[in-house]
Amino acid sequence: MLTLALIKENPEDVIRRLSIKQFDGKDLIYRIIELDVQRRAAQTKFDNQAAELKKLAASIGALMKEGKKEDAEAAKNNVAAIKDSNKEIEDELRAAEKEITDILLSIPNVPYSGVPEGKTAEDNIVEKTGGVMPNLPVDALPHWELAKKYNLIDFELGVKITGAGFPVYFGKGAKLQRALIQFFLDEASADGYLETQPPYVVNEASGYGTGQLPDKEGQMYHCNEDNLYLIPTAEVPVTNIYRDVIFDQKDLPKMNCAYSACFRREAGSYGKDVRGLNRLHQFDKVEIVRIEKPENSYAALEKMKDHVQGLLDKLELPWHILRLCGGDMSFTSAITFDFEVFSAAQKRWLEVSSVSNFESYQANRLKCRYRTDDKKTALCHTLNGSALALPRIVAALLENNQTPEGIKVPKALQKYTGFSIID
C-alpha cells in the first residue's frame, strides 16, 4: 500500500498519478490527510496528558506526607479523569488508524513515470518484437483440435472430473508440460534464481501482503472452513517468504524462482477467448521474484525482461513486448510489461508473461525492509514475472509447429521431452 509519507509529501501528484490508472483518489487522499491530522493531534494530547498523569501520580504521595489530604484527593480525582480521557483518546486513535489503513488498502499503487496514459488494452504500447512468424497453410488447425488429433489434452474429460477450465493431459501432452516446467526452472537457476517449492494454499495475511486481498478475493478459490486461499500464482507464497523481514544491505537482492499450479476463478470470462488453453481455472507456471534495494529495482526489471525474452527466443516463438497503459495495469503494479506470443492458427496474440515492478507498494504491506547505511530501516522494492505460464505457450507451440508429419518440438526442449516430433 502507499505510504503516508508519499501521500503527505505531494497529495496532488498522488491524485494525478492515480488518475492515470483511471482511479479517482481525491476524496480518499484528503480523507487520509484529515485523519492523520486528527490522529497526530490526539496523540499529542494523549502524550501531554500522560506526562501530566505522571506528575500528578508522583505528587499524591508527597501531599499525603504533608497532611494535605484534600489536595491529595483532588489529585487522585484528576488522575482518574485523565485516565478516562486517555482511554477515550486511545479509542479515537485506534479508530483513526483503522480507517487510514482501510482506505490505504483500497487505493492502488501509483504508476511509475514511464507508464503511458490510456484506459484499455488497446492503449498499450508495443515496445519490441522478435522471432519469426510461421507460414502455415490456410487449413492449419487450432491447438484444441491438434490436442484431440494427437491425444495430448482432453478438455471434455476435465469437465467430467471437475468442470470447464481443468483439462487433463496425456502422453506427449503431459511430457511437454513437464519438459517446459523443467526447462523454465533450469533457465531461471542458470540466471541466479534460487529454486523454491512453495505451498499452494496461503493464509489471509499472505493475500493481503501481495495485494490479492482485499482487491481480488472474488477471483481466488477460498477454502472456507480453514480460511485459506488457493494461490493464483507462486508470486504470493514466494514473496511472503520475506514478510516481516529486515535485511542487511549485503543480503540483497533476493532472487527466487518457483513452479506451481495456479488456480483462478476467472469469473466473468466467456466467449472465443476462453476456448482450449486460452483461459483456464488451473494451469502451470514458473514464476521469478526479486527483492531489491529501491535504487536497483529498475535495472533488475530490465534483467527480468531479458530473461523472459531469452526463453521465448529459445522456444522459437514470435513475440512482442507491451508496455501497459495505466488503465490496463494491475492494482498493485507501478509498471508492467506483458509478453505475448503469436498463435498462428488462431491468428492472434496470446499473453504469456507479465513482468512488474511494485516498487515499495507490496513491501509496505509485507513490512519487508532493509537497513540503510545509517542503520535506519527502509522499504525494499519487490518485482515478479511469469517465466513462463504454460497454457498459451503450449497453444502457440502446437499451432505454430504443425506440419503434415506432426508437430515439431523446438530444439531447446528436445532433451527434456525425449522426442523431436509429436505424431
Rosetta blueprint (number, residue, H / E / L):
1 M L
2 L L
3 T L
4 L H
5 A H
6 L H
7 I H
8 K H
9 E H
10 N L
11 P H
12 E H
13 D H
14 V H
15 I H
16 R H
17 R H
18 L H
19 S H
20 I H
21 K L
22 Q L
23 F L
24 D L
25 G L
26 K H
27 D H
28 L H
29 I H
30 Y H
31 R H
32 I H
33 I H
34 E H
35 L H
36 D H
37 V H
38 Q H
39 R H
40 R H
41 A H
42 A H
43 Q H
44 T H
45 K H
46 F H
47 D H
48 N H
49 Q H
50 A H
51 A H
52 E H
53 L H
54 K H
55 K H
56 L H
57 A H
58 A H
59 S H
60 I H
61 G H
62 A H
63 L H
64 M H
65 K H
66 E L
67 G L
68 K L
69 K H
70 E H
71 D H
72 A H
73 E H
74 A H
75 A H
76 K H
77 N H
78 N H
79 V H
80 A H
81 A H
82 I H
83 K H
84 D H
85 S H
86 N H
87 K H
88 E H
89 I H
90 E H
91 D H
92 E H
93 L H
94 R H
95 A H
96 A H
97 E H
98 K H
99 E H
100 I H
101 T H
102 D H
103 I H
104 L H
105 L H
106 S H
107 I L
108 P L
109 N L
110 V L
111 P L
112 Y L
113 S L
114 G L
115 V L
116 P L
117 E L
118 G L
119 K L
120 T L
121 A H
122 E H
123 D H
124 N L
125 I E
126 V E
127 E E
128 K E
129 T E
130 G E
131 G L
132 V L
133 M L
134 P L
135 N L
136 L L
137 P L
138 V L
139 D L
140 A L
141 L L
142 P L
143 H H
144 W H
145 E H
146 L H
147 A H
148 K H
149 K H
150 Y L
151 N L
152 L L
153 I E
154 D E
155 F H
156 E H
157 L H
158 G H
159 V H
160 K H
161 I H
162 T L
163 G L
164 A L
165 G L
166 F L
167 P L
168 V E
169 Y E
170 F L
171 G H
172 K H
173 G H
174 A H
175 K H
176 L H
177 Q H
178 R H
179 A H
180 L H
181 I H
182 Q H
183 F H
184 F H
185 L H
186 D H
187 E H
188 A H
189 S H
190 A H
191 D L
192 G L
193 Y L
194 L E
195 E E
196 T E
197 Q L
198 P L
199 P L
200 Y L
201 V E
202 V E
203 N L
204 E H
205 A H
206 S H
207 G H
208 Y H
209 G H
210 T H
211 G L
212 Q L
213 L L
214 P L
215 D L
216 K L
217 E H
218 G H
219 Q H
220 M L
221 Y L
222 H E
223 C E
224 N L
225 E L
226 D L
227 N L
228 L E
229 Y E
230 L E
231 I L
232 P L
233 T L
234 A L
235 E H
236 V H
237 P H
238 V H
239 T H
240 N H
241 I H
242 Y H
243 R L
244 D L
245 V L
246 I E
247 F E
248 D L
249 Q H
250 K H
251 D H
252 L L
253 P L
254 K E
255 M E
256 N E
257 C E
258 A E
259 Y E
260 S E
261 A E
262 C E
263 F E
264 R L
265 R L
266 E L
267 A L
268 G L
269 S L
270 Y L
271 G L
272 K H
273 D H
274 V H
275 R L
276 G L
277 L L
278 N L
279 R L
280 L L
281 H L
282 Q E
283 F E
284 D E
285 K E
286 V E
287 E E
288 I E
289 V E
290 R E
291 I E
292 E E
293 K L
294 P H
295 E H
296 N H
297 S H
298 Y H
299 A H
300 A H
301 L H
302 E H
303 K H
304 M H
305 K H
306 D H
307 H H
308 V H
309 Q H
310 G H
311 L H
312 L H
313 D H
314 K H
315 L L
316 E L
317 L L
318 P L
319 W E
320 H E
321 I E
322 L E
323 R E
324 L L
325 C L
326 G H
327 G H
328 D H
329 M L
330 S L
331 F L
332 T L
333 S L
334 A L
335 I E
336 T E
337 F E
338 D E
339 F E
340 E E
341 V E
342 F E
343 S E
344 A L
345 A L
346 Q L
347 K L
348 R E
349 W E
350 L E
351 E E
352 V E
353 S E
354 S E
355 V E
356 S E
357 N E
358 F L
359 E L
360 S L
361 Y H
362 Q H
363 A H
364 N H
365 R H
366 L H
367 K L
368 C L
369 R E
370 Y E
371 R E
372 T L
373 D L
374 D L
375 K L
376 K L
377 T E
378 A E
379 L E
380 C L
381 H E
382 T E
383 L E
384 N E
385 G E
386 S E
387 A E
388 L E
389 A E
390 L H
391 P H
392 R H
393 I H
394 V H
395 A H
396 A H
397 L H
398 L H
399 E H
400 N H
401 N L
402 Q E
403 T E
404 P L
405 E L
406 G E
407 I E
408 K E
409 V L
410 P L
411 K H
412 A H
413 L H
414 Q H
415 K H
416 Y H
417 T H
418 G L
419 F L
420 S L
421 I E
422 I E
423 D L
